[in-house]
Amino acid sequence: MHQKLRLIALQHQGLNTSRAFGLGSQAVQQAIEHLGYIQIDTLAIIERAHHHTLWTRIPDYQPNYLQQLVRERCVFEYWFHAASFLPMRDYRFVLPQMEAIKRGESPYASQVEAKYINHVLDRIRIDGPLKARDFETSKKGSSNWWNWKPTKRALEKLFMQGDLMVADRDGMEKVYDLRERVLPDGTDTTEPSLQEFSEYLINQSIRANGLTTLKQLTHLRSGEVLRKTLQAMLNHKVEQNSLIEYRVEQMPPIYTTQEILDLKIRRPTSNVRLLSPFDNAIIHRDRMQALFEFDYRLECYTAKEKRQYGYFCLPILYKDRLVGRVDCKAHRKDGEFELIHLHIESKQIDLDSFMPSFTKTVLRFAIFNRCPFIRLSQVSPKKLSRVFRQAFNAVETVS
């Protein structure tokens, strides 16, 4: 049954076909609306996570597609379980957190003096969209730095409580503007009830994954009231036959629909995908372990001497299994994409079918990272080193 659940999850994540969401910026919007969010991350050892996650699903993806959707007000930035791009149609469902921050009920509700709040709002209202660094040279009297740190905190607080929105980005720098100048006319700004918010989380998770659990729904969301409301909503949907509760050994209760379980899903035949550590399909590590029997932790925050696999390993998805991981780094100045350490962990891989798809995927990803050359530094187990080096030498010769 685990394979059936894996196939369901992969299909709903858009990972078992090459063009599940189509092509171009329209595919990016469709992917974000279907998945519910795309997590933002600032680490740049390879292409950043939000671009990587979309590239994995959209063959012709380019970073400017996402920036275009932000400028067209089709998506917006806010906090889901982490900093994310979300579909504009879901704006009202971030209002509970915004209001909680305004009321001082949230851990993100840092205290900032009113004078800094007013200063930031006045500057943006008069001068238009601004970045954080635009406040560095603000003057008061003879000082060249007008209390920069509290001003930056004011920007973040105003963003988190919804008075400011991110209108654009300059690289990774946020460009802030007043909400009323960013939010499209006609956007629903009715704050949802706790029941509505719970139903939204359930529906979003089922749509994006084909199945869900209570633990997945409450991932990085604290509060006993929300947990109890979600469980009550799940129970109600089961009673109404709109969801079924499914039991699998060594897994918590799974919620899905009978239609999803009855759907015939074709198993992927040869595709290989390199997944971002922040990819929607694997961000819930317990769920990843249960579905794929793959133990994964991002080790960039682990002391170097304690790392088992490497600083920034990407799980390798082959067909419907996670078969290994590869620690990568894009040396952009040299145009070289380094596979620092490739770990092949599945003993059932047919190398004759795996190798062509793997090398092709790595080459595509290297080019996406603006690196036309590939360097393979280490392979585990060592007995596979020669065959992988030969495969990449052939790719480099062809390219």
Rosetta blueprint (number, residue, H / E / L):
1 M L
2 H H
3 Q H
4 K H
5 L H
6 R H
7 L H
8 I H
9 A H
10 L H
11 Q H
12 H H
13 Q L
14 G L
15 L L
16 N L
17 T L
18 S L
19 R L
20 A L
21 F L
22 G L
23 L L
24 G H
25 S H
26 Q H
27 A H
28 V H
29 Q H
30 Q H
31 A H
32 I H
33 E H
34 H H
35 L H
36 G L
37 Y L
38 I E
39 Q E
40 I L
41 D L
42 T L
43 L L
44 A L
45 I L
46 I L
47 E L
48 R L
49 A H
50 H H
51 H H
52 H H
53 T H
54 L H
55 W H
56 T H
57 R H
58 I L
59 P L
60 D L
61 Y L
62 Q L
63 P H
64 N H
65 Y H
66 L H
67 Q H
68 Q H
69 L H
70 V H
71 R H
72 E L
73 R L
74 C L
75 V E
76 F E
77 E E
78 Y E
79 W E
80 F L
81 H L
82 A L
83 A E
84 S E
85 F E
86 L E
87 P E
88 M H
89 R H
90 D H
91 Y H
92 R H
93 F H
94 V H
95 L H
96 P H
97 Q H
98 M H
99 E H
100 A H
101 I H
102 K H
103 R L
104 G L
105 E L
106 S L
107 P L
108 Y L
109 A L
110 S L
111 Q L
112 V L
113 E L
114 A H
115 K H
116 Y H
117 I H
118 N H
119 H H
120 V H
121 L H
122 D H
123 R H
124 I H
125 R H
126 I H
127 D H
128 G L
129 P L
130 L E
131 K E
132 A H
133 R H
134 D H
135 F H
136 E L
137 T L
138 S L
139 K L
140 K E
141 G L
142 S L
143 S E
144 N L
145 W L
146 W L
147 N L
148 W H
149 K H
150 P H
151 T H
152 K H
153 R H
154 A H
155 L H
156 E H
157 K H
158 L H
159 F H
160 M H
161 Q L
162 G L
163 D L
164 L E
165 M E
166 V E
167 A E
168 D E
169 R E
170 D E
171 G L
172 M L
173 E E
174 K E
175 V E
176 Y E
177 D E
178 L E
179 R H
180 E H
181 R H
182 V H
183 L L
184 P L
185 D L
186 G L
187 T L
188 D L
189 T L
190 T L
191 E L
192 P L
193 S L
194 L H
195 Q H
196 E H
197 F H
198 S H
199 E H
200 Y H
201 L H
202 I H
203 N H
204 Q H
205 S H
206 I H
207 R H
208 A H
209 N H
210 G L
211 L L
212 T E
213 T L
214 L H
215 K H
216 Q H
217 L H
218 T L
219 H L
220 L L
221 R L
222 S L
223 G L
224 E H
225 V H
226 L H
227 R H
228 K H
229 T H
230 L H
231 Q H
232 A H
233 M H
234 L H
235 N H
236 H H
237 K H
238 V H
239 E H
240 Q L
241 N L
242 S L
243 L L
244 I E
245 E E
246 Y E
247 R L
248 V L
249 E L
250 Q L
251 M L
252 P L
253 P L
254 I E
255 Y E
256 T E
257 T L
258 Q H
259 E H
260 I H
261 L H
262 D H
263 L L
264 K L
265 I L
266 R L
267 R L
268 P L
269 T L
270 S L
271 N L
272 V E
273 R E
274 L E
275 L L
276 S L
277 P L
278 F L
279 D L
280 N L
281 A L
282 I L
283 I L
284 H L
285 R H
286 D H
287 R H
288 M H
289 Q H
290 A H
291 L H
292 F H
293 E L
294 F L
295 D L
296 Y L
297 R L
298 L L
299 E L
300 C L
301 Y L
302 T L
303 A L
304 K H
305 E H
306 K H
307 R L
308 Q L
309 Y L
310 G L
311 Y L
312 F L
313 C E
314 L E
315 P E
316 I E
317 L E
318 Y E
319 K L
320 D L
321 R E
322 L E
323 V E
324 G E
325 R E
326 V E
327 D E
328 C E
329 K E
330 A E
331 H E
332 R L
333 K L
334 D L
335 G L
336 E E
337 F E
338 E E
339 L E
340 I E
341 H E
342 L E
343 H E
344 I E
345 E L
346 S L
347 K L
348 Q L
349 I L
350 D L
351 L H
352 D H
353 S H
354 F H
355 M H
356 P H
357 S H
358 F H
359 T H
360 K H
361 T H
362 V H
363 L H
364 R H
365 F H
366 A H
367 I H
368 F H
369 N L
370 R L
371 C L
372 P L
373 F E
374 I E
375 R E
376 L E
377 S L
378 Q L
379 V E
380 S E
381 P L
382 K H
383 K H
384 L H
385 S H
386 R H
387 V H
388 F H
389 R H
390 Q H
391 A H
392 F H
393 N H
394 A H
395 V H
396 E H
397 T H
398 V H
399 S L
